[in-house]
């Protein structure tokens, strides 16, 4: 069983080797003529204003949290979906309860405006 | 312990698939430019080789010899590592996709798949979603406002559409009763799943375009507002690696659509591999067609569409399919 992951491991090593070789080759082959202006942060030709290390919209955190909740839901759905045929009606009703609870959660977030991007 | 022939076959398959993947990625850039230029009634690349056929190779050589600029403000280690993080998942996720029927060669029975992992679909989704790290870390490490915004947008977009993508295939799992992609193709001997799961296919296709950051979902690199988004500071082969990752993801996701919904390598008369490639390129052509046709979404529209349309639709699709499967 574990043997089926051996090709994947080899592929990972191959891809990593290719990526590192590419990085090395391009840094070895390319010229290197750094100057102050060339190494400065690109801001459409204007001198950079401030730093990019600033606070960003809290919306992104909200999306990430919602993602985790629903992604875990999907993790539960996959094994259920695979054996649903043998579970029959019992499995169906059980999972509909689970989905129902999550649906209420989604509707709550919706109603609270958690899915609105512009406020 | 398996016999030595097993390892020879395995290494040969890996070498062929990896090589073809690199070649396809290079020529997909040519194909996209050609198809888009046809849509826009112009010729596209014509100078390097007949009909510009050597253009991808010329581009590769040119990028290889370009100066590799690392901005002063950037976080050096992460800045260098991020393109690698995007590239590796893009090239290894193809491993579980079957591209042909089992064949007998030199007395060996060979599966036309690098590895038939029994949780294949889970593996593919898991690995493919690692690609977002490369993008968000690259955007952050550049220490550039455009790159940061592009990286953040990309992360939020990819995780939002990953949900609907994950949900859209649950119907397929119910019908095939397996996560192994080889078995899923096997379960489509009677009818392709696009016929039984048309809504699932539609959701999957839309999410696939969003996951690969392609138009009309190309907000992470919206030229008109973010210049080039997360890879604005990248040059030389590091830039090329992001590009390769994007095109490799496009191939993988098209191959996945083929495998899950279009019957994989199944088809009459022609050899299975030919059928697989034909369907794969049909899906890719569809992606390019959509890019040539549709304008870009606005960010709030994108989020609203993902959370308020696709997610409930995917859930409804699951409920209906489940009722049919369980009460059959």
HADDOCK unambig.tbl for C-alpha pairs under 7 A between the chains (distance, minus, plus):
assign (segid A and resid 4 and name CA) (segid B and resid 115 and name CA) 5.66 0.50 0.50
assign (segid A and resid 4 and name CA) (segid B and resid 116 and name CA) 6.65 0.50 0.50
assign (segid A and resid 4 and name CA) (segid B and resid 117 and name CA) 5.94 0.50 0.50
assign (segid A and resid 7 and name CA) (segid B and resid 10 and name CA) 6.73 0.50 0.50
assign (segid A and resid 7 and name CA) (segid B and resid 114 and name CA) 6.59 0.50 0.50
assign (segid A and resid 7 and name CA) (segid B and resid 115 and name CA) 6.34 0.50 0.50
assign (segid A and resid 8 and name CA) (segid B and resid 95 and name CA) 6.60 0.50 0.50
assign (segid A and resid 11 and name CA) (segid B and resid 14 and name CA) 6.73 0.50 0.50
assign (segid A and resid 11 and name CA) (segid B and resid 92 and name CA) 6.12 0.50 0.50
assign (segid A and resid 12 and name CA) (segid B and resid 88 and name CA) 6.84 0.50 0.50
assign (segid A and resid 12 and name CA) (segid B and resid 92 and name CA) 6.12 0.50 0.50
assign (segid A and resid 15 and name CA) (segid B and resid 88 and name CA) 5.44 0.50 0.50
assign (segid A and resid 15 and name CA) (segid B and resid 91 and name CA) 6.45 0.50 0.50
assign (segid A and resid 16 and name CA) (segid B and resid 88 and name CA) 6.04 0.50 0.50
assign (segid A and resid 19 and name CA) (segid B and resid 84 and name CA) 5.76 0.50 0.50
assign (segid A and resid 22 and name CA) (segid B and resid 237 and name CA) 6.89 0.50 0.50
assign (segid A and resid 23 and name CA) (segid B and resid 237 and name CA) 6.67 0.50 0.50
assign (segid A and resid 23 and name CA) (segid B and resid 238 and name CA) 6.92 0.50 0.50
assign (segid A and resid 26 and name CA) (segid B and resid 64 and name CA) 4.99 0.50 0.50
assign (segid A and resid 26 and name CA) (segid B and resid 65 and name CA) 6.40 0.50 0.50
assign (segid A and resid 26 and name CA) (segid B and resid 236 and name CA) 6.98 0.50 0.50
assign (segid A and resid 26 and name CA) (segid B and resid 237 and name CA) 6.01 0.50 0.50
assign (segid A and resid 27 and name CA) (segid B and resid 68 and name CA) 6.09 0.50 0.50
assign (segid A and resid 29 and name CA) (segid B and resid 64 and name CA) 6.92 0.50 0.50
assign (segid A and resid 29 and name CA) (segid B and resid 65 and name CA) 5.53 0.50 0.50
assign (segid A and resid 30 and name CA) (segid B and resid 64 and name CA) 6.76 0.50 0.50
assign (segid A and resid 30 and name CA) (segid B and resid 65 and name CA) 4.40 0.50 0.50
assign (segid A and resid 30 and name CA) (segid B and resid 66 and name CA) 4.99 0.50 0.50
assign (segid A and resid 30 and name CA) (segid B and resid 67 and name CA) 4.77 0.50 0.50
assign (segid A and resid 30 and name CA) (segid B and resid 68 and name CA) 6.57 0.50 0.50
assign (segid A and resid 31 and name CA) (segid B and resid 66 and name CA) 6.77 0.50 0.50
assign (segid A and resid 31 and name CA) (segid B and resid 67 and name CA) 5.08 0.50 0.50
assign (segid A and resid 32 and name CA) (segid B and resid 67 and name CA) 5.96 0.50 0.50
assign (segid A and resid 39 and name CA) (segid B and resid 69 and name CA) 6.99 0.50 0.50
assign (segid A and resid 39 and name CA) (segid B and resid 70 and name CA) 6.70 0.50 0.50
assign (segid A and resid 39 and name CA) (segid B and resid 71 and name CA) 4.41 0.50 0.50
assign (segid A and resid 39 and name CA) (segid B and resid 72 and name CA) 5.30 0.50 0.50
assign (segid A and resid 40 and name CA) (segid B and resid 71 and name CA) 5.79 0.50 0.50
assign (segid A and resid 40 and name CA) (segid B and resid 72 and name CA) 5.98 0.50 0.50
assign (segid A and resid 41 and name CA) (segid B and resid 71 and name CA) 6.20 0.50 0.50
assign (segid A and resid 41 and name CA) (segid B and resid 73 and name CA) 6.71 0.50 0.50
assign (segid A and resid 41 and name CA) (segid B and resid 144 and name CA) 6.18 0.50 0.50
assign (segid A and resid 42 and name CA) (segid B and resid 233 and name CA) 6.88 0.50 0.50
assign (segid A and resid 52 and name CA) (segid B and resid 143 and name CA) 5.25 0.50 0.50
assign (segid A and resid 52 and name CA) (segid B and resid 144 and name CA) 5.31 0.50 0.50
assign (segid A and resid 52 and name CA) (segid B and resid 145 and name CA) 4.91 0.50 0.50
assign (segid A and resid 53 and name CA) (segid B and resid 143 and name CA) 6.81 0.50 0.50
assign (segid A and resid 60 and name CA) (segid B and resid 156 and name CA) 6.27 0.50 0.50
assign (segid A and resid 63 and name CA) (segid B and resid 156 and name CA) 6.46 0.50 0.50
assign (segid A and resid 64 and name CA) (segid B and resid 156 and name CA) 6.94 0.50 0.50
assign (segid A and resid 67 and name CA) (segid B and resid 159 and name CA) 6.43 0.50 0.50
assign (segid A and resid 67 and name CA) (segid B and resid 160 and name CA) 6.51 0.50 0.50
assign (segid A and resid 70 and name CA) (segid B and resid 163 and name CA) 6.89 0.50 0.50
assign (segid A and resid 71 and name CA) (segid B and resid 163 and name CA) 6.21 0.50 0.50
assign (segid A and resid 74 and name CA) (segid B and resid 166 and name CA) 6.71 0.50 0.50
assign (segid A and resid 74 and name CA) (segid B and resid 167 and name CA) 6.57 0.50 0.50
assign (segid A and resid 78 and name CA) (segid B and resid 170 and name CA) 6.50 0.50 0.50
assign (segid A and resid 81 and name CA) (segid B and resid 170 and name CA) 6.24 0.50 0.50
assign (segid A and resid 81 and name CA) (segid B and resid 173 and name CA) 5.74 0.50 0.50
assign (segid A and resid 81 and name CA) (segid B and resid 174 and name CA) 4.72 0.50 0.50
assign (segid A and resid 82 and name CA) (segid B and resid 173 and name CA) 5.45 0.50 0.50
assign (segid A and resid 82 and name CA) (segid B and resid 174 and name CA) 5.32 0.50 0.50
assign (segid A and resid 82 and name CA) (segid B and resid 177 and name CA) 4.28 0.50 0.50
assign (segid A and resid 82 and name CA) (segid B and resid 178 and name CA) 5.53 0.50 0.50
assign (segid A and resid 83 and name CA) (segid B and resid 177 and name CA) 6.16 0.50 0.50
assign (segid A and resid 84 and name CA) (segid B and resid 174 and name CA) 6.44 0.50 0.50
assign (segid A and resid 84 and name CA) (segid B and resid 326 and name CA) 6.51 0.50 0.50
assign (segid A and resid 85 and name CA) (segid B and resid 325 and name CA) 6.32 0.50 0.50
assign (segid A and resid 85 and name CA) (segid B and resid 326 and name CA) 5.64 0.50 0.50
assign (segid A and resid 88 and name CA) (segid B and resid 326 and name CA) 4.86 0.50 0.50
assign (segid A and resid 88 and name CA) (segid B and resid 327 and name CA) 6.96 0.50 0.50
assign (segid A and resid 89 and name CA) (segid B and resid 326 and name CA) 5.89 0.50 0.50
assign (segid A and resid 89 and name CA) (segid B and resid 327 and name CA) 6.72 0.50 0.50
assign (segid A and resid 92 and name CA) (segid B and resid 322 and name CA) 6.91 0.50 0.50
assign (segid A and resid 92 and name CA) (segid B and resid 326 and name CA) 6.59 0.50 0.50
assign (segid A and resid 115 and name CA) (segid B and resid 304 and name CA) 6.84 0.50 0.50
assign (segid A and resid 115 and name CA) (segid B and resid 307 and name CA) 6.94 0.50 0.50
assign (segid A and resid 117 and name CA) (segid B and resid 300 and name CA) 5.18 0.50 0.50
assign (segid A and resid 118 and name CA) (segid B and resid 300 and name CA) 6.64 0.50 0.50
